[in-house]
């Protein structure tokens, strides 16, 4: 049963929402003048990474030039000392824990990688803790072994850990090398009761995340999904208690597909390129639990004729919004029916986020960890009036309504940080392919919502770009949030660690970015590939793409 905090409102089983949080475009995007903070005291760190000339090949198939040795020369504090500025974390590989054994994979390579990250001034790592691995076979039977190994490795090298409670599916299917399904016992229940999965108007089921329509129903061997998530987090807390607040300093709670608070309007694997095809997405409200909620809300409002399903005239995934009856500029999204449906649809999503925030806040209350939730960066129709791809994902955000302030207010109510993606994306580049896209416009709206609600922020990149332009864009957008704040709280999660990160030129760009984010006055990470001739070795590394770690 959910434990409500004193400030939390009570909720009934059915949900109807009233019209709130309307802002005109002029209010949402008015200019704000910020006062620049004084710079932090300088900190000097010089790091030299040496690799022997002997060659070995680890089990993952990546080439190494032997064991790395590190020389750390530092002035006022050690490289592990807590820094001023905005800390940078690095998200670990998706397959860092074996799906068969539950142990950490490639332990030698991971140790080398953690050494390199620590030497570069990285604050810590982001560790995705998969529900489908930890509680895989039986309810309430947990296996944390691989994640304990990661935390101990981070402690060894002075790195912090952000743990992501990943209650969603990873990958596209069993053939995907990064495939992690929901727990097997959950899938068995979904096979017997298909309405536990989201469904669109064509009857297509999405198995990435349990439908929020049954959040509080005892459909998982006598437990509700919210209770199952809470039990998982409670067991995590009890298991990792010695590390909480010291090594594990952050907990991000998954709230939907890809861990984001949204509906699976498009399969997650498409979201990395959906803007290129301009997909509208599909409303996910056709399982029997969602339909029952819609029916109850329509009857309560006295509009029974609106109780039978989602909007008519929403087109299909590939339609131009202007060719649809619902999404076009003067479409039915702005009629009383459209407002009723979108308030209900987005309201259920916000209620789902509130339920999870409330449980997580209760479980980790009194422990010095930063709680956070993630909002998706769905930007490919941001230049239209109706913002259709945001609407189908559950964000009631249009040219005349701010759909993100209500989410930021929920996060603020429970002391949550808001995590946003798309920090490296630029309008000028994206609009060459899709003129309707505006990742910068969307992100600025999210950052302003965080500022208005006075909540901390976590940034994240949507693609593993390692060029200087992308890093400069991250710095620019982070300043948009933090400039003028006396005590800004911003951190950045680089997504994600792979062999390309440690390639010579990429590593130079990345360490320069870490220096700028962290506020170091002097920082140098020099890569020496053995033999004493650093110039020759560095050139060889650049030409061959040698991998330093992982």
C-alpha positions in Angstrom: 0.0 0.0 0.0 1.3 3.4 -0.9 2.5 5.5 2.1 1.4 9.1 1.6 3.6 12.0 2.8 1.8 14.7 4.8 1.8 17.0 1.9 0.6 14.5 -0.7 -3.0 14.7 -1.9 -5.2 11.7 -1.8 -6.4 10.0 -5.0 -9.3 7.9 -6.0 -9.2 4.8 -8.2 -10.5 6.8 -11.2 -8.9 10.0 -12.2 -10.3 13.1 -13.8 -8.3 16.3 -14.0 -9.2 19.9 -14.2 -7.6 22.4 -16.5 -4.5 23.8 -14.9 -1.0 25.2 -15.7 -1.9 27.1 -18.8 0.7 29.6 -20.0 0.9 31.6 -23.1 4.0 31.4 -25.3 5.0 34.9 -24.3 5.0 33.9 -20.7 6.8 30.7 -21.3 9.7 32.0 -23.3 10.1 35.5 -22.0 13.8 36.4 -21.6 15.4 36.2 -18.1 18.5 38.0 -17.1 20.9 36.0 -14.9 23.8 37.2 -12.8 27.0 35.2 -13.3 28.5 33.5 -10.3 32.1 34.1 -9.3 34.4 31.4 -10.4 35.5 28.6 -8.1 38.9 28.4 -6.5 41.3 26.8 -9.0 42.3 23.2 -8.6 45.2 21.6 -10.5 45.3 18.0 -11.6 47.8 16.5 -14.0 47.2 13.0 -15.1 49.6 10.8 -17.1 48.3 7.5 -18.4 51.0 5.0 -19.5 50.4 1.7 -21.3 53.1 -1.0 -21.8 53.8 -2.2 -25.3 52.8 -5.8 -24.6 49.5 -6.7 -26.2 46.6 -8.8 -24.9 43.1 -9.4 -25.9 40.4 -9.7 -23.2 37.3 -11.9 -23.4 35.2 -9.1 -24.8 37.3 -8.9 -28.0 38.6 -5.4 -27.5 42.3 -4.8 -27.8 44.4 -3.5 -25.0 48.0 -2.3 -24.9 48.6 -3.9 -21.5 47.8 -2.8 -18.0 47.5 0.9 -17.5 49.7 2.7 -15.0 48.8 6.1 -13.6 50.7 8.9 -12.2 48.6 11.5 -10.4 50.1 14.8 -9.4 47.8 17.1 -7.6 47.9 20.3 -5.7 45.3 21.4 -3.2 43.4 18.1 -3.0 43.3 14.6 -4.3 41.6 13.7 -7.6 38.8 12.0 -5.5 38.0 15.1 -3.5 34.6 16.5 -4.0 34.8 19.3 -6.5 32.9 22.5 -7.0 31.2 23.0 -10.3 29.0 20.5 -12.2 30.1 16.9 -11.7 30.1 14.5 -14.7 29.0 10.9 -14.4 29.4 8.2 -17.0 26.7 5.6 -17.7 28.0 2.1 -17.7 27.5 -0.3 -20.7 24.1 -2.0 -20.9 25.7 -5.5 -20.6 27.9 -4.7 -17.6 26.1 -7.5 -15.6 25.7 -10.9 -17.2 22.0 -11.9 -17.8 22.9 -15.6 -17.2 25.2 -15.5 -14.1 24.2 -12.1 -12.6 27.9 -11.2 -12.2 29.8 -8.2 -13.5 31.3 -8.9 -16.9 34.9 -8.1 -18.0 36.2 -7.4 -14.5 39.7 -6.5 -15.6 38.6 -4.2 -18.4 36.1 -2.5 -16.0 38.8 -1.9 -13.5 41.0 -0.3 -16.2 38.0 1.8 -17.3 37.2 3.0 -13.7 40.9 3.9 -13.2 40.8 6.1 -16.4 37.5 7.7 -15.4 38.8 8.6 -11.9 42.1 10.0 -13.4 40.1 12.2 -15.8 38.2 13.8 -12.9 34.9 12.1 -13.5 32.7 12.2 -10.4 31.2 8.7 -10.8 29.2 6.2 -12.8 25.6 5.6 -13.6 24.6 2.0 -12.9 21.3 0.7 -14.4 19.9 -1.9 -12.0 17.6 -4.0 -14.1 14.4 -5.4 -12.6 14.5 -8.2 -15.2 17.9 -9.4 -13.9 17.7 -8.9 -10.2 14.2 -10.3 -9.6 14.2 -12.4 -12.8 12.8 -15.8 -11.9 10.5 -15.5 -8.8 8.7 -12.7 -7.0 10.7 -11.2 -4.1 13.8 -13.3 -4.9 16.6 -10.9 -5.6 20.1 -11.3 -6.9 22.3 -8.2 -6.4 25.7 -9.8 -6.9 26.8 -8.0 -10.1 25.7 -4.6 -8.8 27.5 -5.1 -5.5 30.7 -5.9 -7.5 30.3 -2.6 -9.4 29.8 -0.6 -6.2 32.8 -2.1 -4.6 34.9 -1.4 -7.8 33.7 2.3 -7.7 34.7 2.5 -4.0 38.1 1.2 -4.9 38.8 4.0 -7.3 37.1 6.8 -5.4 34.1 7.0 -7.8 30.5 7.8 -6.8 27.5 5.7 -8.1 24.1 6.8 -9.3 21.8 3.8 -9.3 18.9 3.6 -11.8 15.9 1.5 -10.7 15.2 0.1 -14.2 11.7 -1.3 -14.2 11.5 -1.4 -18.0 12.6 -3.7 -20.9 15.9 -3.1 -22.6 16.4 -3.9 -26.3 14.2 -5.0 -29.1 13.9 -8.8 -28.5 15.9 -12.0 -27.7 18.1 -11.4 -30.7 19.3 -8.1 -29.5 22.8 -8.3 -27.8 21.5 -5.9 -25.1 18.2 -7.7 -24.5 16.8 -7.6 -21.0 13.1 -8.4 -20.6 10.9 -7.7 -17.7 11.1 -10.5 -15.1 10.1 -13.9 -16.4 7.3 -14.2 -13.8 5.9 -10.9 -14.9 6.0 -11.9 -18.6 4.1 -15.1 -17.6 1.4 -13.0 -16.0 1.3 -10.7 -19.1 0.9 -13.8 -21.3 -2.1 -14.9 -19.3 -3.5 -11.4 -19.0 -2.6 -9.4 -22.1 -4.2 -6.2 -20.8 -1.3 -5.8 -18.4 0.5 -4.4 -21.4 -0.2 -1.1 -23.1 -2.2 -1.3 -26.3 -2.9 1.1 -29.1 -6.1 1.4 -31.2 -4.9 -1.4 -33.6 -4.5 -3.8 -30.7 -0.8 -3.8 -30.8 0.7 -4.6 -27.4 3.8 -3.0 -26.0 5.8 -5.1 -23.5 8.4 -2.5 -22.4 6.6 -1.5 -19.2 3.5 -2.6 -17.3 0.4 -0.5 -18.2 0.0 2.2 -15.6 -3.8 1.5 -15.8 -3.3 -1.3 -13.3 -0.8 0.5 -11.0 -2.7 -0.2 -7.8 -4.4 -3.5 -8.7 -3.1 -6.8 -7.2 -2.3 -8.4 -10.6 1.3 -9.7 -9.8 0.8 -12.6 -7.5 -1.2 -10.5 -5.1 0.9 -7.4 -5.4 0.3 -4.3 -7.5 3.0 -3.1 -9.8 3.6 -0.1 -7.5 4.0 -2.5 -4.6 6.4 -4.6 -6.6 8.5 -1.5 -7.5 8.5 -0.5 -3.8 9.6 -3.9 -2.6 12.4 -3.9 -5.1 13.6 -0.4 -3.9 13.2 -1.4 -0.3 15.4 -4.5 -0.8 17.9 -2.5 -2.7 18.0 0.0 0.2 18.5 -2.8 2.8 21.2 -4.6 0.7 23.2 -1.5 -0.2 22.7 0.4 3.1 26.5 0.5 3.9 27.1 2.4 0.7 24.1 4.7 0.6 25.1 8.4 1.0 28.8 7.7 0.7 29.4 5.7 -2.5 25.8 5.6 -3.8 24.9 9.2 -3.9 21.9 9.1 -6.3 18.9 7.0 -7.1 17.0 7.5 -10.3 13.6 5.8 -10.2 12.3 4.4 -13.5 8.8 5.5 -14.3 8.1 4.1 -17.8 9.7 2.9 -21.1 13.4 3.7 -21.1 13.0 4.7 -17.5 11.2 7.9 -18.6 7.9 9.2 -17.3 5.9 8.6 -20.5 3.7 6.3 -22.5 5.4 4.0 -25.1 3.7 5.9 -28.0 6.6 4.8 -30.2 8.8 1.7 -29.5 11.8 3.0 -27.5 14.3 1.8 -30.1 12.7 4.2 -32.7 13.0 7.2 -30.5 16.6 7.7 -31.5 15.6 8.3 -35.1 11.8 8.9 -35.0 12.4 12.6 -35.7 13.8 11.7 -39.1 10.5 10.0 -40.0 8.4 12.5 -38.0 6.3 9.8 -36.4 3.3 11.0 -34.5 3.0 8.1 -32.1 -0.1 6.3 -31.0 -2.2 6.9 -27.9 -1.7 4.0 -25.5 -5.1 3.8 -23.9 -6.8 0.7 -25.2 -6.1 -2.0 -22.6 -9.1 -2.7 -20.4 -7.7 -0.9 -17.4 -7.0 2.3 -19.2 -10.5 2.1 -20.9 -12.1 1.5 -17.5 -10.5 4.7 -16.2 -11.5 6.7 -19.2 -15.1 5.4 -18.9 -15.3 6.4 -15.3 -13.9 9.8 -15.9 -16.3 10.5 -18.8 -19.3 9.4 -16.7 -18.1 11.6 -13.8 -17.9 14.6 -16.2 -21.2 13.8 -17.8 -19.9 13.2 -21.2 -20.6 9.5 -21.7 -20.2 9.7 -25.5 -16.4 10.3 -24.9 -15.9 7.1 -22.9 -15.2 4.6 -25.6 -11.6 5.2 -26.6 -9.0 7.6 -27.9 -9.3 10.4 -30.4 -10.8 9.8 -33.8 -8.9 11.4 -36.7 -5.4 11.1 -35.1 -4.1 9.7 -38.4 -1.3 7.1 -38.3 2.3 7.1 -37.3 3.6 8.5 -40.5 1.0 11.2 -41.2 1.8 14.8 -41.5 0.1 16.5 -38.5 -1.7 19.0 -40.8 -3.4 16.1 -42.7 -5.0 14.8 -39.6 -8.3 15.9 -38.0 -7.0 15.8 -34.5 -3.5 17.2 -34.7 -3.7 19.9 -37.4 -3.3 23.5 -36.3 -7.0 24.0 -35.8 -7.8 20.4 -35.1 -9.9 18.8 -32.4 -7.0 18.7 -29.9 -8.1 22.3 -28.9 -11.8 21.5 -28.7 -13.6 20.6 -25.4 -13.4 16.9 -26.4 -9.6 17.2 -27.0 -9.0 19.0 -23.8 -11.0 16.4 -21.9 -9.1 13.5 -23.3 -5.7 15.0 -23.1 -6.3 16.1 -19.5 -7.3 12.6 -18.6 -4.4 10.9 -20.5 -1.7 13.2 -19.2 -3.2 13.3 -15.7 -2.9 9.5 -15.4 0.7 9.7 -16.3 1.4 12.4 -13.7 -0.5 10.4 -11.1 1.7 7.4 -12.0 4.8 9.5 -11.4 3.4 10.9 -8.1 2.7 7.4 -6.8 6.3 6.2 -7.6 7.8 9.4 -6.1 5.8 9.0 -3.0 6.9 5.4 -2.5 10.6 6.2 -3.2 10.6 9.2 -1.0 9.2 7.1 1.9 11.7 4.3 1.3 14.8 6.4 1.1 13.7 9.0 3.7 16.5 10.0 6.0 19.3 8.7 3.7 21.6 11.2 2.0 20.9 10.3 -1.6 19.7 12.4 -4.4 16.4 11.1 -5.8 15.6 11.8 -9.5 13.1 11.0 -12.3 13.5 11.3 -16.0 11.5 13.2 -18.6 11.8 12.3 -22.3 13.1 14.7 -24.9 10.4 14.3 -27.7 11.2 17.3 -29.8 10.4 16.4 -33.4 7.0 18.2 -33.6 7.9 21.0 -31.2 7.5 23.6 -34.0 3.8 22.8 -34.5 0.8 24.2 -32.6 -0.4 20.8 -31.3 3.0 19.0 -30.6 1.5 15.6 -31.5 4.4 13.4 -30.6 4.5 14.9 -27.1 0.7 14.4 -26.7 0.8 10.7 -27.6 3.7 10.3 -25.1 1.5 11.8 -22.4 2.9 15.3 -22.2 0.0 17.7 -22.6 2.3 20.4 -24.0 1.1 22.6 -26.8 1.7 26.1 -28.1 -0.9 27.4 -25.6 -0.3 25.1 -22.6 2.8 24.1 -20.6 2.7 20.4 -20.0 6.0 20.1 -18.1 5.3 22.4 -15.1 2.9 19.9 -13.5 5.6 17.3 -13.7 8.3 19.6 -12.2 5.9 20.5 -9.4 5.4 16.8 -8.5 9.2 16.3 -8.5 9.6 19.3 -6.3 6.9 18.1 -3.9 8.9 15.0 -3.2 12.4 16.4 -3.4 13.2 14.9 -6.7 15.8 16.1 -9.3 14.5 16.3 -12.9 16.6 14.4 -15.5 16.4 15.8 -19.1 18.0 14.5 -22.3 19.0 16.1 -25.6 21.6 18.4 -24.1 24.0 17.9 -27.1 21.4 18.5 -29.8 21.3 21.7 -31.9 18.3 23.1 -33.7 20.4 24.2 -36.7 21.5 20.6 -37.3 18.2 18.9 -36.6 16.1 21.2 -38.7 18.1 20.4 -41.8 16.3 17.1 -41.8 13.1 18.1 -40.0 12.2 21.8 -39.9 9.5 21.1 -37.2 12.1 19.8 -34.7 13.4 22.0 -31.9 15.4 20.1 -29.3 16.8 23.4 -27.9 13.3 24.9 -27.6 12.0 21.8 -25.8 15.0 21.6 -23.5 14.9 25.3 -22.6 11.2 24.9 -21.6 12.2 22.0 -19.3 15.0 23.9 -17.8 12.8 26.9 -17.1 10.3 24.6 -15.5 13.0 23.3 -13.2 14.1 26.8 -12.3 10.5 28.0 -11.7 10.0 25.0 -9.3 13.4 25.4 -7.8 14.4 21.8 -8.4 17.9 20.4 -9.2 18.7 19.1 -12.7 20.5 16.2 -14.3 21.5 16.5 -17.9 22.0 13.7 -20.4 23.0 13.3 -24.0 20.7 11.4 -26.3 23.5 10.0 -28.6 27.1 9.2 -27.8 28.5 12.1 -29.8 32.1 12.7 -28.8 32.9 15.8 -30.9 33.8 19.2 -29.4 30.7 20.8 -30.9 28.4 18.5 -29.0 30.3 19.0 -25.7 30.1 22.8 -26.2 26.4 22.5 -26.7 26.1 20.7 -23.4 28.0 23.4 -21.7 25.8 26.1 -23.3 22.6 24.4 -22.2 23.8 23.7 -18.7 24.6 27.4 -18.2 21.1 28.3 -19.4 19.9 26.4 -16.3 22.6 27.4 -13.7 23.6 31.0 -14.6 22.3 33.4 -12.0 21.5 30.8 -9.4 23.5 31.3 -6.2 23.4 27.5 -5.4 22.8 25.7 -8.7 22.6 22.0 -8.5 23.4 20.5 -11.9 25.2 17.3 -12.9 25.7 15.6 -16.3 25.4 11.9 -17.1 27.4 11.0 -20.2 25.6 8.3 -22.1 27.5 5.9 -22.3 30.8 4.2 -21.8 32.1 2.1 -24.6 35.3 1.4 -26.4 35.0 4.5 -28.5 35.2 6.7 -25.4 38.8 5.7 -24.8 40.0 6.2 -28.4 42.7 8.8 -28.3 40.9 11.8 -29.9 37.6 11.1 -28.2 39.3 10.8 -24.8 41.0 14.2 -25.3 37.7 15.8 -26.1 35.9 14.1 -23.2 38.5 15.0 -20.6 38.5 18.6 -21.8 34.7 18.6 -21.4 35.0 17.2 -17.8 37.4 19.9 -16.9 35.1 22.6 -18.1 32.1 21.1 -16.4 33.9 20.4 -13.1 35.5 23.8 -12.8 39.1 22.8 -12.8 41.5 25.6 -13.6 44.2 23.3 -14.9 43.7 19.8 -16.1 45.8 17.6 -18.5 45.3 14.0 -19.3 48.2 12.8 -21.5 48.0 9.3 -23.1 51.3 7.6 -23.5 51.2 4.2 -25.3 54.6 3.0 -24.1 58.1 3.0 -25.4 58.9 6.4 -23.9 58.3 8.3 -27.2 55.0 9.9 -26.2 54.6 11.9 -29.4 55.2 8.9 -31.6 53.0 6.7 -29.4 50.2 9.2 -29.3 50.2 9.5 -33.1 50.1 5.8 -33.5 47.2 5.6 -31.1 45.3 8.2 -33.1 45.9 6.4 -36.4 45.0 2.9 -35.1 42.2 3.8 -32.8 43.7 1.9 -29.9 41.4 1.3 -27.0 42.7 2.3 -23.6 40.1 0.7 -21.4 36.8 -1.3 -21.2 
